[in-house]
Amino acid sequence: MKLTDEQEKLIKAKGNTILKAGPGSGKTLAITTLINQKLENWEEDYKGMAILSFCNSSVEEINKKTVDIKYPHYIGTIDGFVEKYMFYPFYTSLLFKSKNRAKIITNDDKQFFDDLKYKSYYKQECYKCKSTANDIMIDTNGNIIPPKKECNNTNLPCVRYKQLLLKNNYVTYDDVMSISIFILKKYPEIAKLLAKRFPLIIIDEAQDTSKNQMELIEQFEKRGATIIIVGDADQAIYEWRKATPQIFVNKYENSDYNKIEFLENHRSSQNICNATYNFSTLSKTAIAVGKFKNYVEKPIIVFYDDIKKVIDFFNEYCEQKKIDVNKRKILVRGRNDIESNPYCDIQQLWKNEITEKMIKITLLKGKGKINEARDILQTVLFELIFKETIVNSDNKINLILEKYNLEQWNSIINNFLLEIPESNTILKQWEVLMQEKLNILLETKKEQYIKIKRNSLKDKTKDFKQKEVYYFDKEYMSKSSQISTIHSAKGKTYEAVMLLIKQRGKLTFNSLNQKDNKTEEIRTAYVAMTRPQKILIIALPKSVKKNFYKSTKFEKKFWECIDL
């Protein structure tokens, strides 16, 4: 694929370079093209590139689009690179003179850790700082740092426990990074040799690096390695994993690196680019240049008071626009925001097999799976009418032909399926209607075919008989609705996205309406808003409607508003 003039800037850059690449800017294409060109022209046998990223998914994406990367080059996560070339080769021999390989702490060997805690008078937490041992850091100068500044006593139980861990060659993942930087500082000849071994280091997703990770890269920079850093602070959503996006911002604003900004968007329409600009730190609005750049639909704000209704609206809207179910996604802030479906967990809800099967038929019909629904219905009605279980198809046909011809039998099945209540029928009403239809068909009055539990002991499901039948579908609000977290959608593209924002939680209208675009919640929302190619919908609770129209974040000319 031919690069744009903007992407060519990265290929032609000389020396240390930092690229600020917005969503959909084609930065992966630019990076992989650069890597492929470097590999093709590489002449050193014992020196190579180190191609690093924050997470394995980014590494895999680069691997897919480059030629086979092998010795003398390295591709992997920053943590993996540090473990392989710095920590394991030098830690035990230089610092502890041990012959045993250091171990990274996991939940294994619990008894061993309990014994160490006993020796250091350390129970579940430190009596002073109330922290666990994993909170105690080693700084890049090799010193053990308690979690709180006021804890300057090196004789604290938590510090003694940490010392015992180190003496027994146990470290945390954070320790690995800090100790490796300490080694490079204490033994500068090692840093020089590694900088010669890897004269070019490319770091992707650099907005998600930590302070220590960037400090380690700078040790290579000081020893003459060429550094290429690629990232976008607006898409930094891993602060809970110690990512520090401000490190990338400072590097972009204050270093003497070559600075490149990608402002083209190959993913989204111009309407989406216009609407999402106010949530970014881009120097100007991104220019849509991709296949859907002229898509006419404006992004939509939907005010809702019922989550089911807003999900139905999104799916119906996508159907109107002919967007396949696999190309649409509903995104929420966290797993707790994905609606659970407690109605499916009510114990012994269907008191007999007939009721359970008739509910399943109703749900299948509601999803348009008519053939599956018909097959189950035929079995149920056969057993009710002939009071026999189907053993084989020959017996079944012989029994049917004793009472009906095949045309009559098929007509009974088809007509009954047609008259089955829809899946949006209230359960209490469905119970009555289904019982009536079976009584009419079977010419009975007193026989109770449909049996449903009378009540639920749980407060959340006490109203279960007032809920529509689809509430008892285990796929409801999950697979069928295509709901997932924003974090799981990072780096992905869909034709249509709805960002579902609730009244309470981390991501709310108030947190989205902040002036500072550098907050974690705005960055998280921005990642969601920049996933779609054609359709962007933000669902907001009706209670924020009044404040919404005062917002400067949502410029009215870029959004269409709908009240459900």
C-alpha positions in Angstrom: 0.0 0.0 0.0 1.3 3.4 -1.0 2.2 5.7 1.9 0.8 9.3 2.1 3.1 12.3 2.2 2.4 12.5 5.9 3.4 8.9 6.6 6.5 9.3 4.4 7.8 11.9 7.0 8.5 9.0 9.4 10.3 7.0 6.8 12.5 9.9 5.9 13.3 11.1 9.4 16.9 11.0 10.6 18.1 10.6 14.1 15.9 10.5 17.3 12.3 10.9 16.3 9.0 11.1 18.2 5.7 10.6 16.3 2.3 11.7 17.7 -0.1 9.6 15.8 -3.9 10.1 16.3 -6.5 7.4 15.9 -6.9 5.9 12.5 -3.8 7.8 11.2 -2.2 4.7 9.7 0.7 4.7 12.1 1.0 0.9 12.1 1.4 1.0 8.3 4.1 3.7 8.6 6.0 1.8 11.3 5.9 -1.6 9.6 7.0 0.0 6.3 9.9 1.6 8.1 10.8 -1.7 9.8 10.6 -3.6 6.5 12.8 -1.1 4.8 15.4 -1.2 7.6 15.4 -5.0 7.5 15.9 -5.1 3.8 18.9 -2.8 4.0 20.4 -4.1 7.3 24.1 -5.0 6.9 25.2 -5.8 10.5 25.4 -9.4 11.5 25.7 -8.9 15.3 23.8 -5.7 15.7 20.0 -5.3 15.4 16.9 -3.3 15.9 14.9 -3.6 19.1 11.2 -3.2 18.2 9.3 -2.8 21.5 5.7 -2.1 22.6 3.8 -1.9 25.8 1.6 -5.0 25.1 1.6 -8.2 23.3 -1.3 -7.3 21.0 0.7 -4.4 19.5 3.7 -6.7 19.0 1.4 -9.3 17.2 0.0 -6.5 14.9 3.5 -5.5 13.9 4.6 -9.1 13.4 1.6 -9.7 11.0 2.7 -6.9 8.7 6.5 -7.3 8.6 8.8 -9.8 7.2 10.1 -12.5 9.6 12.0 -10.6 12.3 14.8 -12.8 13.8 18.4 -12.6 15.1 20.1 -10.1 15.4 16.9 -8.2 15.8 14.4 -8.4 18.7 10.6 -7.8 18.7 8.6 -8.0 21.9 7.3 -6.1 24.9 9.6 -3.7 26.8 9.4 -5.9 29.9 10.4 -9.0 27.8 13.4 -7.1 26.3 14.6 -6.0 29.8 14.3 -9.4 31.3 16.2 -11.1 28.4 19.1 -8.6 27.9 19.6 -6.9 31.2 17.9 -8.4 34.3 18.6 -12.1 33.9 22.1 -11.9 32.5 23.4 -9.5 35.2 21.2 -9.4 38.3 22.3 -12.4 40.3 25.9 -12.4 39.2 26.6 -8.7 39.7 24.4 -7.8 42.7 24.0 -11.0 44.7 26.8 -13.2 43.4 24.2 -16.0 43.3 24.2 -19.0 41.1 20.5 -19.3 41.3 18.2 -17.7 38.7 16.0 -14.9 40.1 12.3 -15.6 40.3 9.5 -13.2 39.6 6.9 -13.4 42.3 3.6 -15.2 41.5 1.0 -16.7 43.7 2.9 -20.0 43.8 5.1 -21.0 46.8 2.7 -19.4 49.2 4.0 -21.4 52.1 7.6 -20.1 51.4 6.4 -16.5 51.4 4.4 -17.1 54.7 7.6 -18.4 56.3 9.5 -15.2 55.2 6.7 -13.1 56.7 7.0 -14.9 59.9 10.7 -14.3 60.1 10.3 -10.6 59.5 7.4 -10.2 61.9 5.3 -9.2 58.9 1.6 -10.4 58.9 -0.9 -9.4 56.2 0.1 -5.8 56.2 2.7 -3.5 57.8 1.6 -2.1 61.1 2.6 1.4 60.1 1.9 1.9 56.4 -0.8 -0.8 56.1 0.7 -1.9 52.8 1.4 -5.3 51.4 4.9 -6.3 50.4 4.2 -5.9 46.7 3.6 -2.2 47.2 7.3 -1.7 48.4 9.4 -0.5 45.5 13.0 -0.6 44.6 14.1 2.7 43.1 16.5 3.1 40.2 19.3 3.7 42.6 18.9 0.3 44.2 17.2 1.5 47.4 14.1 -0.1 49.0 11.4 2.5 49.1 8.4 2.0 51.5 5.0 3.0 50.1 4.6 6.2 52.2 7.0 9.0 52.6 6.6 9.1 56.3 7.9 5.5 56.5 11.6 6.3 56.7 12.4 3.5 59.2 14.4 0.8 57.4 13.6 -1.6 60.3 9.8 -1.8 59.4 8.4 -5.3 59.0 7.5 -4.6 55.3 11.1 -3.5 54.6 12.6 -6.5 56.3 10.3 -8.8 54.4 11.3 -7.1 51.1 15.0 -7.6 52.0 14.4 -11.3 52.7 12.7 -11.6 49.3 15.6 -10.1 47.5 18.1 -12.2 49.4 16.1 -15.3 48.3 16.2 -14.0 44.7 12.5 -13.1 44.5 11.5 -9.9 42.7 8.3 -8.2 41.3 7.9 -7.1 37.7 8.4 -3.5 38.9 11.6 -4.6 40.6 12.9 -6.1 37.3 12.7 -2.7 35.6 14.1 -0.7 38.5 17.0 -3.1 39.1 17.9 -3.1 35.4 18.1 0.7 35.3 20.3 0.5 38.4 22.6 -2.0 36.7 22.9 0.3 33.6 23.8 3.2 35.9 26.2 1.3 38.1 27.9 -0.4 35.2 27.9 2.1 32.3 30.1 -0.3 30.2 27.0 -2.7 30.1 24.8 0.2 28.8 27.4 1.0 26.1 27.6 -2.6 24.9 23.8 -2.9 24.8 23.5 0.4 22.9 26.0 -1.0 20.3 24.1 -4.3 20.2 20.8 -2.4 19.5 21.8 0.8 17.7 18.1 1.4 16.7 15.2 1.1 19.1 11.6 1.6 18.0 8.9 2.0 20.7 5.3 1.7 19.7 2.3 2.6 22.0 4.8 4.8 23.9 1.9 6.7 25.6 1.5 3.6 27.8 5.0 3.4 29.1 5.9 4.0 32.7 8.4 6.5 34.1 10.9 3.7 34.7 10.4 2.3 31.2 11.1 5.6 29.6 14.1 6.2 31.8 15.5 2.8 30.7 15.1 3.8 27.0 16.9 7.1 27.8 19.9 5.0 29.1 20.3 3.7 25.5 19.8 7.2 24.1 22.6 8.6 26.2 24.9 5.9 24.8 24.3 6.7 21.2 21.4 4.5 20.1 18.8 6.0 17.8 15.4 6.1 19.3 12.1 6.3 17.4 9.1 6.8 19.7 5.5 6.4 18.5 2.4 7.1 20.5 -0.7 9.2 21.3 -1.3 10.5 24.8 -5.0 10.9 23.9 -5.3 7.1 23.7 -3.5 6.3 27.0 -5.9 4.2 29.0 -3.6 2.0 31.1 -2.7 4.3 34.0 -4.0 1.5 36.4 -1.0 -0.5 35.1 1.4 2.4 35.9 1.4 3.9 32.4 2.3 7.6 32.6 1.1 9.4 29.4 2.6 12.7 30.6 6.0 11.2 30.1 5.2 10.9 26.4 3.8 14.4 26.3 6.9 15.8 28.0 9.1 14.0 25.6 7.2 15.4 22.6 7.1 18.9 23.9 10.5 19.3 25.5 13.0 17.0 23.8 15.2 17.8 20.9 13.8 14.9 18.9 12.4 15.3 15.4 8.7 15.9 16.1 6.1 14.5 13.7 2.3 14.7 14.1 -0.1 12.6 12.0 -3.3 14.6 11.4 -4.9 12.4 8.7 -7.6 9.9 9.6 -7.9 6.8 7.4 -10.6 5.3 9.5 -13.5 7.6 10.3 -15.7 10.1 8.5 -15.0 13.8 8.6 -18.2 14.2 10.6 -16.7 11.9 13.3 -13.4 13.7 13.2 -15.1 17.1 13.6 -17.2 15.9 16.6 -14.3 14.2 18.5 -11.7 16.9 18.1 -12.8 18.7 21.3 -11.9 15.6 23.3 -8.3 15.4 21.9 -5.1 17.4 22.2 -4.5 17.4 18.5 -3.1 20.7 17.1 -6.1 20.8 14.7 -9.0 18.8 13.5 -8.0 15.5 11.8 -8.6 15.3 8.1 -10.6 12.3 7.0 -8.9 10.7 4.0 -10.2 7.1 4.1 -12.9 5.2 2.3 -15.7 6.6 4.5 -14.4 10.2 4.7 -17.6 11.6 3.1 -20.1 9.5 5.0 -23.0 11.9 5.6 -24.5 10.8 9.0 -23.6 13.1 11.8 -22.7 11.6 15.2 -25.8 11.2 17.4 -26.5 12.0 21.1 -29.3 9.8 22.4 -30.9 10.6 25.8 -32.3 7.5 27.4 -34.1 6.3 30.5 -34.2 2.6 29.6 -31.0 0.7 28.6 -33.0 -1.9 26.7 -34.6 0.8 24.6 -31.3 2.5 23.7 -29.7 -0.8 22.8 -32.7 -1.6 20.6 -32.4 1.9 19.0 -28.8 1.3 18.2 -29.4 -2.1 16.6 -32.4 -0.8 14.7 -30.5 2.2 13.5 -27.7 0.0 12.3 -30.2 -2.3 10.5 -31.6 0.7 8.7 -28.1 1.7 7.6 -27.4 -1.9 6.6 -24.5 -2.4 9.0 -23.8 -6.0 9.8 -24.1 -7.1 13.4 -20.4 -8.2 13.4 -19.4 -4.6 12.4 -21.1 -2.8 15.3 -20.2 -2.6 18.9 -21.6 -1.1 22.1 -18.8 0.1 24.4 -18.9 0.6 28.2 -16.3 1.9 30.6 -15.8 -1.3 32.6 -17.0 -4.8 33.2 -19.3 -3.6 36.0 -21.1 -1.5 33.4 -22.0 -4.5 31.3 -25.5 -5.2 32.3 -25.8 -8.5 34.1 -28.9 -10.6 33.5 -30.1 -11.8 36.9 -33.4 -13.1 35.6 -31.7 -16.0 33.9 -30.2 -17.1 37.2 -33.5 -17.6 39.0 -33.5 -21.2 40.2 -36.2 -23.6 38.9 -37.9 -20.8 37.0 -39.6 -23.2 34.6 -41.4 -25.8 36.5 -41.6 -28.3 33.7 -39.9 -29.2 30.4 -42.9 -28.0 28.3 -42.6 -24.5 29.6 -38.8 -24.4 29.2 -39.1 -25.5 25.6 -41.9 -23.1 24.8 -39.9 -20.2 26.2 -36.9 -21.3 24.0 -39.2 -21.4 20.9 -40.4 -17.9 21.7 -36.9 -16.6 22.0 -35.7 -18.3 18.8 -38.7 -16.9 16.9 -37.8 -13.5 18.2 -34.3 -13.8 16.8 -35.6 -14.9 13.4 -34.4 -18.5 13.9 -37.6 -19.9 12.5 -36.4 -23.3 11.5 -34.8 -24.1 14.9 -38.0 -22.9 16.6 -40.2 -25.0 14.3 -38.1 -28.2 15.0 -38.5 -27.9 18.8 -42.2 -27.0 18.5 -42.9 -30.0 16.4 -41.3 -32.3 19.0 -43.3 -30.6 21.9 -46.6 -30.8 20.1 -46.0 -34.4 18.9 -45.4 -35.5 22.5 -48.4 -33.6 23.8 -50.8 -34.8 21.1 -49.7 -38.4 20.9 -48.5 -38.7 24.5 -45.4 -40.5 23.2 -41.7 -39.6 23.0 -40.3 -39.6 19.5 -38.1 -42.8 19.2 -37.4 -42.6 15.5 -38.7 -40.8 12.5 -40.6 -43.8 11.1 -42.6 -44.3 14.2 -43.3 -40.5 14.3 -44.6 -40.4 10.7 -46.8 -43.5 11.2 -48.4 -42.1 14.3 -49.0 -38.7 12.6 -50.6 -40.4 9.6 -53.0 -42.3 11.8 -54.6 -39.0 12.7 -53.6 -36.4 10.1 -52.1 -36.2 6.6 -48.7 -34.5 6.4 -50.2 -31.3 5.0 -52.5 -31.0 7.9 -49.7 -31.8 10.4 -47.5 -29.1 8.9 -50.3 -26.6 8.9 -50.9 -27.2 12.7 -47.2 -26.6 13.4 -46.9 -23.5 11.2 -50.1 -21.9 12.4 -49.2 -22.5 16.1 -45.7 -21.0 15.5 -47.3 -18.0 13.8 -49.6 -17.4 16.8 -47.0 -17.9 19.5 -46.7 -14.6 21.6 -43.7 -12.4 20.6 -40.5 -12.3 22.8 -41.4 -8.7 23.9 -44.5 -10.0 25.6 -44.6 -9.6 29.4 -44.0 -13.0 31.0 -47.2 -13.0 33.0 -49.2 -12.3 29.9 -47.2 -14.8 27.9 -48.0 -17.5 30.5 -51.8 -16.9 30.1 -51.7 -16.7 26.3 -49.5 -19.8 25.8 -51.7 -21.8 28.2 -54.8 -20.8 26.3 -53.3 -21.7 22.9 -52.3 -25.2 24.1 -55.7 -25.7 25.7 -57.4 -24.9 22.4 -55.1 -27.1 20.3 -55.3 -30.0 22.7 -59.0 -29.5 23.4 -58.6 -29.4 27.2 -59.5 -26.9 29.8 -58.2 -28.0 33.2 -54.8 -29.4 32.2 -52.0 -26.9 33.2 -49.3 -27.2 30.6 -47.4 -24.0 31.4 -45.9 -23.9 34.9 -43.7 -20.9 36.0 -42.3 -20.3 39.5 -44.6 -18.2 41.6 -42.1 -15.8 43.1 -38.4 -14.9 43.4 -36.7 -14.5 46.8 -34.2 -12.0 45.4 -35.1 -8.3 45.5 -33.5 -7.7 42.1 -35.8 -10.2 40.4 -39.0 -9.9 42.4 -40.6 -8.3 39.4 -39.7 -11.1 37.0 -43.3 -11.8 35.9 -43.5 -8.1 34.7 -40.5 -8.5 32.5 -40.5 -9.2 28.8 -39.7 -12.8 27.7 -36.4 -11.7 26.2 -35.1 -10.9 29.7 -34.8 -14.7 30.2 -32.5 -15.1 27.3 -28.9 -15.8 28.5 -27.5 -14.0 25.5 -29.5 -10.8 26.3 -27.3 -7.8 27.0 -24.2 -9.7 26.1 -23.5 -11.6 22.9 -26.6 -10.5 21.1 -26.1 -6.8 21.9 -22.4 -6.8 21.1 -21.4 -5.1 24.3 -17.8 -5.0 25.5 -15.4 -2.7 27.4 -13.5 0.2 25.8 -10.2 -1.3 26.9 -10.9 -4.5 24.9 -11.8 -2.4 21.8 -8.5 -0.5 21.8 -6.8 -0.6 18.4 -9.9 -2.1 16.8 -12.2 -0.7 14.1 -16.0 -1.0 13.6 -18.5 0.5 11.2 -20.8 1.6 14.1 -20.1 2.3 17.8 -22.4 3.3 20.6 -20.7 4.6 23.8 -23.1 3.8 26.6 -22.6 6.2 29.5 -24.5 5.7 32.8 -25.7 8.0 35.5 -23.0 6.8 38.0 -19.6 5.3 37.7 -16.2 6.4 36.6 -17.2 7.6 33.1 -20.2 10.0 33.4 -21.4 13.0 31.5 -19.7 15.2 34.2 -16.3 13.5 33.8 -16.7 13.7 30.0 -17.5 17.4 30.2 -14.2 18.5 31.9 -12.2 21.2 30.2 -8.9 19.3 30.6 -8.6 16.7 27.9 -5.7 15.0 29.7 -7.9 13.3 32.3 -8.1 9.5 32.2 -11.9 9.4 31.7 -11.8 11.7 28.7 -9.0 9.7 27.1 -11.0 6.5 27.7 -14.1 8.0 26.1 -12.0 9.3 23.2 -10.7 5.9 22.4 -14.3 4.6 22.2 -15.4 7.6 20.1 -12.7 7.1 17.5 -13.3 3.4 16.8 -16.1 3.8 14.2 -15.9 4.4 10.5 -19.4 5.5 9.8 -21.7 5.8 12.8 -20.9 7.2 16.3 -23.7 7.3 18.9 -23.2 8.5 22.5 -26.0 7.4 24.9 -26.5 9.7 27.9 -29.1 9.5 30.7 -32.0 11.8 30.3 -31.2 13.4 33.7 -28.1 15.2 32.1 -30.1 16.7 29.2 -30.4 20.1 30.8 -26.7 20.4 31.5 -25.8 18.9 28.1 -27.1 21.9 26.2 -24.8 24.2 28.3 -21.7 22.1 27.4 -19.0 23.6 25.3 -17.5 20.1 24.6 -20.4 19.1 22.4 -20.6 21.6 19.6 -24.2 21.4 18.4 -23.4 21.8 14.7 -21.5 18.5 14.9 -24.1 16.4 16.7 -27.7 15.3 16.1 -29.7 14.9 19.4 -32.5 12.3 19.8 -34.8 11.9 22.8 -36.0 8.3 23.3 
